[in-house]
Amino acid sequence: MNSETEHEKARVFQLETMREDLEFFQRLLCKPEDSLEKREALLSYCGEQSVEEWEVWWNLALFRETGAEGLLYESPPDRLFDSLRNNLRQQILEGIKKIPRETLTDFRDLVSFTSMFLDRVKFLCDFLLHLFLQRERGCYRESQDMSSYTDFFVQKMFREIDRIDAITNLNLFDDLNDLYELWLGDKVADEEGLI
């Protein structure tokens, strides 16, 4: 009996400490604010709490699904590559001062390319989530099959990789960023109409 009381007290304490987060989630879900204001509030919250936007989306969905108590028992999935990425980034930082000056321009071009590619992949991930939310607005899901979403994502990524391969096979390394950026400009124009 005593351990149940202690467990209950611990849960109450956790809920109290989460009160601000819960109020924020409630405000995002219920207040009829402008969506731009909500987004700015979300980005501010992310900065203050040192969390990423996807973590807030995950928590908002859980909060809406289970209420405050669900947030006590579940948390967003771990990011598997954080530790490896941190080690790689330390090595990259050290490597910059070791490579010959003649290769620094190429390195900067590659950094620019990977930044554009990462931005594109993040957009495609967000677009996939948006697509799911637009299609699953009904009262119930007709199917638990996620293949239409994963197929969409795989097809988009395949086209992306195929285009990068075509650019690099036919052009010099110097042209990669300019040609990829031109292709991305066309994709932005095409995909903005879908949103």
LOKOL-590281 format. One record per residue: residue in one letter; chain; x, y, z of N, C-alpha, C, O, CB in turn; residue number from 1. Coordinates in steps of 0.2 Angstrom, whole numbers. Glycine has a CB too. Example, Ala and Ser with C-alpha at 12.3 -4.5 7.8 and 13.67 -1.06 7.14 Angstrom:
a:A:66:-28:39:62:-22:39:66:-16:39:71:-17:42:57:-22:45:1
s:A:64:-11:35:68:-5:36:64:0:39:67:6:40:70:-3:29:2
***
This chain:
m:A:4:-6:0:0:0:0:4:6:0:3:11:-4:-5:0:6:1
n:A:10:6:4:14:12:5:18:13:-2:18:19:-4:19:11:10:2
s:A:20:8:-6:23:9:-12:18:12:-17:20:16:-22:26:3:-15:3
e:A:12:10:-17:7:13:-21:6:20:-20:5:24:-25:0:9:-21:4
t:A:6:22:-14:5:29:-12:11:33:-15:11:39:-17:5:30:-5:5
e:A:17:30:-14:23:34:-16:23:34:-24:25:39:-27:30:30:-14:6
h:A:21:29:-27:21:29:-34:16:34:-37:17:38:-41:18:22:-37:7
e:A:10:35:-33:5:40:-35:8:47:-34:7:51:-38:-1:39:-31:8
k:A:12:48:-28:15:54:-27:20:56:-33:20:62:-35:18:54:-20:9
a:A:24:51:-35:28:52:-40:25:54:-46:27:59:-50:33:46:-41:10
r:A:19:51:-48:16:53:-54:13:60:-54:13:64:-58:10:48:-55:11
v:A:10:62:-48:7:68:-47:13:74:-48:12:79:-51:4:69:-40:12
f:A:19:72:-45:25:77:-45:27:78:-53:28:83:-55:30:74:-41:13
q:A:27:72:-56:29:72:-63:23:77:-67:25:81:-71:29:66:-67:14
l:A:17:76:-66:12:80:-69:13:87:-68:12:91:-72:5:77:-67:15
e:A:14:89:-61:15:96:-59:21:99:-63:20:105:-65:16:96:-52:16
t:A:26:95:-63:32:98:-67:31:99:-74:34:103:-78:38:94:-66:17
m:A:26:95:-77:25:95:-84:19:100:-86:17:101:-91:23:88:-87:18
r:A:17:103:-81:11:108:-81:12:113:-87:7:114:-91:9:111:-75:19
e:A:18:116:-87:19:121:-92:19:118:-99:16:121:-104:26:125:-91:20
d:A:22:112:-100:22:109:-106:15:107:-108:13:108:-114:26:103:-106:21
l:A:11:105:-103:4:103:-105:0:109:-107:-4:108:-111:1:99:-99:22
e:A:1:114:-103:-3:121:-105:-1:123:-112:-5:125:-116:-2:126:-100:23
f:A:5:122:-114:7:124:-121:4:120:-126:2:122:-131:15:124:-121:24
f:A:4:113:-125:1:108:-129:-6:110:-130:-9:110:-136:2:101:-127:25
q:A:-9:111:-125:-17:113:-125:-18:119:-129:-23:119:-133:-19:113:-118:26
r:A:-14:124:-128:-15:130:-132:-13:129:-139:-17:132:-143:-10:135:-129:27
l:A:-8:125:-141:-7:124:-148:-13:120:-151:-15:121:-157:-1:119:-149:28
l:A:-16:115:-147:-21:111:-150:-28:115:-150:-32:113:-154:-22:105:-146:29
c:A:-29:119:-145:-36:122:-144:-37:129:-146:-43:131:-148:-38:121:-137:30
k:A:-32:133:-145:-33:140:-147:-34:142:-154:-31:139:-158:-28:145:-144:31
p:A:-39:146:-156:-40:148:-163:-35:153:-165:-37:158:-169:-47:150:-164:32
e:A:-28:153:-163:-23:157:-165:-22:156:-173:-23:151:-176:-17:157:-161:33
d:A:-19:161:-176:-16:161:-182:-11:155:-183:-7:154:-178:-14:167:-185:34
s:A:-11:151:-188:-6:146:-188:1:148:-188:5:145:-186:-7:141:-195:35
l:A:2:154:-191:9:157:-191:11:159:-184:17:157:-182:9:163:-195:36
e:A:6:161:-180:8:163:-173:9:156:-169:14:156:-165:2:166:-169:37
k:A:5:151:-170:7:144:-167:13:142:-169:17:139:-165:1:139:-169:38
r:A:15:142:-175:22:140:-177:27:144:-174:32:141:-172:22:140:-185:39
e:A:27:150:-173:32:154:-170:32:152:-163:38:152:-160:30:162:-171:40
a:A:26:151:-160:26:149:-153:30:142:-152:34:141:-147:19:148:-150:41
l:A:29:138:-157:32:131:-157:39:132:-157:43:128:-154:29:127:-162:42
l:A:42:136:-162:49:136:-163:52:139:-157:58:138:-155:50:141:-169:43
s:A:49:144:-154:51:147:-147:52:142:-142:57:141:-138:47:153:-145:44
y:A:46:138:-141:46:132:-137:52:127:-138:56:125:-133:40:129:-137:45
c:A:53:126:-144:59:121:-146:65:124:-144:70:120:-141:59:120:-154:46
g:A:66:130:-145:73:134:-143:73:134:-135:79:132:-133:73:141:-145:47
e:A:68:135:-132:68:136:-124:69:129:-121:73:128:-116:62:139:-122:48
q:A:66:124:-124:67:117:-121:72:113:-124:73:107:-122:60:113:-122:49
s:A:76:115:-129:81:112:-133:78:105:-136:81:100:-135:87:110:-128:50
v:A:73:105:-139:70:100:-142:69:101:-150:69:107:-152:63:97:-139:51
e:A:68:96:-154:67:98:-161:59:97:-162:55:95:-158:70:92:-165:52
e:A:57:100:-168:50:101:-169:47:94:-170:41:93:-168:50:105:-176:53
w:A:50:89:-173:47:83:-173:45:80:-167:40:76:-166:52:78:-177:54
e:A:49:81:-161:48:79:-155:42:82:-152:38:78:-149:54:80:-150:55
v:A:41:88:-153:34:92:-151:28:89:-155:23:87:-152:35:99:-152:56
w:A:29:87:-161:24:84:-165:22:78:-162:16:76:-161:26:84:-173:57
w:A:27:74:-161:26:67:-158:22:68:-151:17:64:-150:33:63:-157:58
n:A:24:72:-147:21:73:-140:14:76:-141:10:74:-137:26:78:-136:59
l:A:13:80:-146:6:83:-147:2:77:-149:-4:77:-146:6:89:-152:60
a:A:4:73:-153:-1:68:-155:-2:63:-149:-8:61:-149:3:64:-161:61
l:A:3:61:-145:2:57:-140:-2:61:-135:-7:57:-132:9:55:-136:62
f:A:-1:67:-133:-6:71:-129:-13:71:-131:-18:70:-127:-3:78:-128:63
r:A:-14:72:-137:-21:72:-140:-24:65:-140:-30:64:-139:-21:74:-147:64
e:A:-20:59:-141:-22:53:-141:-24:50:-134:-29:47:-132:-17:48:-144:65
t:A:-19:52:-129:-20:48:-122:-21:53:-116:-22:51:-111:-14:44:-121:66
g:A:-20:60:-118:-20:65:-112:-13:65:-109:-8:62:-111:-26:63:-107:67
a:A:-13:69:-104:-7:71:-100:-4:64:-98:3:64:-98:-9:75:-94:68
e:A:-7:60:-95:-4:54:-92:0:50:-97:5:47:-95:-9:49:-90:69
g:A:-2:50:-104:2:46:-109:9:49:-109:14:45:-110:-1:47:-115:70
l:A:10:56:-108:17:59:-108:21:56:-103:28:57:-103:16:66:-108:71
l:A:18:54:-97:23:51:-92:26:44:-94:31:43:-91:18:50:-86:72
y:A:23:40:-98:25:34:-99:28:33:-106:32:28:-107:19:29:-99:73
e:A:28:37:-110:31:37:-117:34:43:-119:33:48:-116:25:35:-122:74
s:A:40:42:-123:43:48:-125:45:46:-132:45:41:-135:50:49:-121:75
p:A:47:52:-136:49:51:-143:55:46:-144:59:45:-139:51:58:-146:76
p:A:55:43:-149:60:38:-150:67:41:-150:68:47:-152:59:34:-157:77
d:A:72:37:-148:79:39:-147:81:40:-154:80:37:-159:83:34:-143:78
r:A:86:45:-155:89:46:-161:96:42:-161:100:43:-158:91:54:-162:79
l:A:95:37:-165:101:32:-165:107:35:-168:113:32:-166:99:26:-170:80
f:A:108:40:-172:114:42:-174:117:48:-171:122:50:-173:113:43:-182:81
d:A:114:50:-166:117:56:-162:124:55:-160:128:60:-161:113:58:-156:82
s:A:126:50:-157:132:49:-154:137:48:-160:143:51:-160:132:42:-150:83
l:A:135:44:-165:140:43:-171:141:50:-174:146:51:-177:137:38:-176:84
r:A:135:53:-175:136:60:-179:140:65:-175:144:68:-178:129:63:-180:85
n:A:140:65:-168:144:69:-165:152:67:-165:156:71:-166:142:69:-157:86
n:A:153:61:-165:160:58:-167:162:60:-174:168:63:-174:160:51:-166:87
l:A:158:59:-179:160:61:-185:161:69:-186:166:71:-189:154:59:-190:88
r:A:157:73:-183:158:80:-183:164:82:-180:167:87:-182:152:83:-180:89
q:A:166:79:-174:172:81:-171:178:79:-176:183:83:-177:173:77:-165:90
q:A:178:73:-180:183:72:-184:183:76:-190:188:78:-193:182:64:-187:91
i:A:177:78:-193:177:83:-198:180:90:-196:184:93:-200:169:84:-200:92
l:A:179:92:-190:182:98:-188:189:98:-188:193:102:-190:179:100:-181:93
e:A:192:92:-185:199:91:-185:202:90:-193:207:93:-194:201:85:-181:94
g:A:198:87:-197:200:86:-204:201:92:-208:205:92:-212:196:81:-207:95
i:A:197:97:-206:197:103:-210:204:106:-210:206:109:-215:192:108:-208:96
k:A:207:106:-204:214:109:-204:219:105:-207:225:107:-207:215:111:-197:97
k:A:218:99:-208:223:94:-211:223:94:-218:228:92:-221:222:88:-208:98
i:A:217:95:-222:217:94:-229:221:99:-233:221:105:-230:210:93:-232:99
p:A:224:98:-239:227:103:-242:223:109:-244:217:108:-245:230:100:-249:100
r:A:225:115:-244:222:121:-246:218:120:-253:212:123:-254:226:127:-246:101
e:A:221:117:-257:218:116:-264:212:112:-264:208:113:-269:223:113:-269:102
t:A:210:109:-259:204:105:-259:199:108:-254:193:105:-254:206:98:-256:103
l:A:200:114:-251:195:117:-247:189:119:-251:184:119:-248:198:123:-244:104
t:A:190:122:-257:185:124:-261:180:118:-263:174:118:-262:187:127:-268:105
d:A:183:112:-264:179:106:-266:175:104:-259:170:102:-259:183:100:-268:106
f:A:179:105:-254:176:103:-247:170:107:-246:164:105:-244:181:103:-241:107
r:A:170:114:-247:165:118:-246:159:117:-251:153:117:-249:167:126:-247:108
d:A:161:115:-257:156:113:-262:152:107:-259:146:107:-260:159:112:-269:109
l:A:155:102:-257:152:96:-254:148:98:-248:143:95:-247:158:91:-252:110
v:A:150:102:-244:146:104:-238:140:108:-240:135:106:-237:150:109:-233:111
s:A:140:112:-245:134:115:-248:130:110:-251:124:110:-250:136:120:-253:112
f:A:132:105:-255:128:100:-258:125:96:-252:118:95:-252:132:95:-262:113
t:A:128:94:-247:125:90:-242:120:94:-238:115:91:-236:130:87:-237:114
s:A:121:100:-237:116:104:-234:110:105:-238:104:104:-235:119:111:-233:115
m:A:110:106:-245:105:106:-249:101:99:-249:95:99:-249:106:108:-256:116
f:A:105:94:-249:102:87:-249:98:86:-243:92:83:-243:107:82:-251:117
l:A:101:88:-237:98:86:-231:92:91:-230:87:88:-228:103:88:-225:118
d:A:92:97:-233:86:101:-232:80:98:-237:74:98:-235:88:108:-235:119
r:A:82:95:-242:77:92:-247:74:86:-243:68:85:-244:81:90:-253:120
v:A:78:82:-240:76:76:-237:71:78:-231:66:74:-230:82:71:-234:121
k:A:73:83:-227:69:85:-222:62:87:-225:57:86:-222:72:91:-218:122
f:A:62:91:-230:56:93:-233:52:87:-235:46:87:-234:58:97:-240:123
l:A:55:82:-238:51:76:-241:48:72:-235:43:70:-235:56:71:-244:124
c:A:52:72:-229:49:69:-223:43:73:-220:38:70:-219:55:69:-217:125
d:A:44:80:-220:38:84:-218:32:83:-223:27:83:-221:40:91:-218:126
f:A:34:83:-229:29:82:-234:25:75:-233:19:75:-234:32:82:-241:127
l:A:29:70:-232:26:64:-230:21:64:-224:15:61:-225:31:58:-229:128
l:A:23:67:-219:19:68:-213:12:72:-215:7:71:-213:22:72:-207:129
h:A:13:78:-219:8:82:-221:3:78:-225:-3:78:-225:11:88:-225:130
l:A:6:74:-230:1:69:-234:-3:65:-230:-9:64:-231:6:65:-239:131
f:A:0:62:-225:-3:57:-220:-9:61:-217:-15:58:-217:2:54:-215:132
l:A:-7:67:-214:-13:71:-211:-18:73:-215:-24:73:-213:-9:77:-207:133
q:A:-17:74:-221:-22:76:-226:-26:70:-228:-32:71:-229:-19:79:-232:134
r:A:-23:64:-229:-27:59:-231:-31:55:-225:-36:52:-227:-23:54:-234:135
e:A:-29:56:-219:-31:52:-214:-36:56:-209:-36:55:-203:-26:49:-209:136
r:A:-39:61:-212:-43:66:-208:-50:63:-206:-53:66:-202:-44:72:-212:137
g:A:-52:57:-209:-58:54:-208:-59:52:-200:-54:52:-197:-60:49:-212:138
c:A:-65:49:-199:-66:47:-192:-63:40:-191:-61:38:-185:-74:46:-191:139
y:A:-61:36:-196:-58:30:-195:-53:29:-201:-54:32:-207:-63:24:-194:140
r:A:-48:24:-200:-44:22:-206:-46:16:-209:-48:11:-206:-37:21:-203:141
e:A:-47:16:-215:-49:11:-219:-44:5:-219:-46:-1:-219:-51:12:-226:142
s:A:-38:7:-218:-32:2:-218:-27:4:-214:-25:10:-213:-30:0:-226:143
q:A:-23:-1:-211:-17:0:-207:-11:0:-212:-5:1:-209:-17:-5:-201:144
d:A:-12:-1:-218:-7:-2:-223:-3:5:-224:-6:10:-226:-9:-5:-230:145
m:A:3:5:-222:7:11:-223:11:11:-229:15:16:-231:12:12:-217:146
s:A:10:6:-234:14:6:-240:13:11:-244:18:13:-248:13:-1:-243:147
s:A:7:14:-245:7:20:-249:11:26:-247:13:30:-252:-1:22:-250:148
y:A:12:27:-241:16:32:-238:24:31:-239:27:35:-242:15:34:-231:149
t:A:25:24:-238:32:23:-239:34:22:-246:40:24:-248:34:16:-235:150
d:A:30:20:-250:31:20:-257:32:27:-260:36:28:-264:25:16:-261:151
f:A:28:31:-258:29:38:-260:35:41:-258:39:44:-262:23:43:-257:152
f:A:38:40:-252:44:42:-250:50:39:-254:54:42:-256:45:41:-242:153
v:A:49:32:-254:55:29:-258:55:31:-265:61:32:-268:53:21:-258:154
q:A:49:32:-268:49:35:-275:53:42:-276:56:43:-280:42:35:-278:155
k:A:51:46:-271:54:53:-271:61:52:-270:65:56:-273:51:57:-265:156
m:A:64:48:-265:71:48:-264:74:44:-270:80:46:-271:72:43:-258:157
f:A:71:40:-273:74:37:-279:75:42:-284:81:42:-287:70:31:-282:158
r:A:70:46:-286:71:51:-291:77:56:-289:80:58:-293:64:55:-292:159
e:A:77:58:-282:82:62:-280:89:59:-281:94:63:-284:81:63:-272:160
i:A:90:53:-279:97:50:-280:98:49:-287:104:50:-289:97:43:-276:161
d:A:93:47:-291:94:46:-298:96:53:-302:101:53:-306:88:44:-302:162
r:A:93:59:-300:95:65:-302:102:67:-300:106:70:-304:90:70:-300:163
i:A:104:66:-294:111:67:-292:116:63:-296:121:66:-298:112:66:-284:164
d:A:114:57:-297:119:53:-301:120:55:-308:125:55:-310:116:45:-301:165
a:A:114:57:-311:114:60:-318:119:66:-318:123:67:-323:107:61:-320:166
i:A:118:71:-313:122:77:-313:129:75:-312:133:78:-316:119:81:-307:167
t:A:131:71:-307:138:70:-306:141:66:-312:147:66:-313:139:66:-300:168
n:A:137:62:-315:140:58:-321:142:62:-327:146:60:-331:136:52:-323:169
l:A:138:67:-328:139:71:-334:142:78:-333:144:81:-338:132:72:-337:170
n:A:144:80:-327:147:86:-326:153:86:-321:154:81:-317:141:91:-323:171
l:A:156:91:-321:162:92:-316:159:93:-309:153:95:-308:166:98:-318:172
f:A:163:92:-304:161:93:-297:159:100:-296:154:101:-292:167:91:-293:173
d:A:162:105:-299:161:112:-298:153:113:-300:150:118:-297:165:116:-302:174
d:A:151:110:-304:144:111:-307:138:108:-303:132:109:-303:143:109:-314:175
l:A:140:103:-298:135:99:-294:130:104:-291:124:103:-291:139:95:-289:176
n:A:133:109:-287:128:113:-283:124:117:-287:118:118:-286:132:117:-278:177
d:A:126:120:-293:122:124:-297:117:120:-300:111:122:-301:127:128:-302:178
l:A:119:114:-303:114:110:-307:109:107:-302:103:107:-303:117:105:-311:179
y:A:111:105:-296:106:102:-291:102:108:-289:96:107:-288:110:99:-285:180
e:A:104:114:-287:100:119:-285:95:121:-290:89:123:-289:104:125:-283:181
l:A:97:121:-297:92:122:-302:86:117:-302:80:119:-302:95:122:-309:182
w:A:88:111:-301:83:105:-301:79:106:-295:73:105:-296:87:99:-301:183
l:A:82:108:-289:78:109:-283:73:115:-284:67:115:-282:82:110:-277:184
g:A:75:120:-288:71:126:-289:65:124:-293:59:126:-291:74:131:-293:185
d:A:65:119:-298:60:117:-301:55:113:-297:49:113:-297:62:113:-307:186
k:A:58:109:-292:54:104:-288:50:109:-283:45:107:-281:59:99:-284:187
v:A:53:114:-280:50:118:-276:44:121:-279:38:122:-276:55:124:-273:188
a:A:45:124:-285:39:127:-289:34:121:-290:28:123:-289:42:129:-296:189
d:A:36:115:-292:31:110:-293:27:108:-286:21:107:-286:34:104:-296:190
e:A:31:107:-281:28:105:-275:24:110:-270:20:108:-266:33:102:-270:191
e:A:26:116:-272:22:122:-268:15:122:-270:10:123:-265:25:129:-269:192
g:A:13:120:-276:6:119:-278:2:114:-274:-4:114:-274:6:118:-285:193
l:A:6:109:-272:3:103:-268:1:105:-261:-3:101:-258:7:97:-269:194
i:A:4:110:-258:3:111:-251:-2:117:-250:-4:119:-245:10:114:-248:195
***
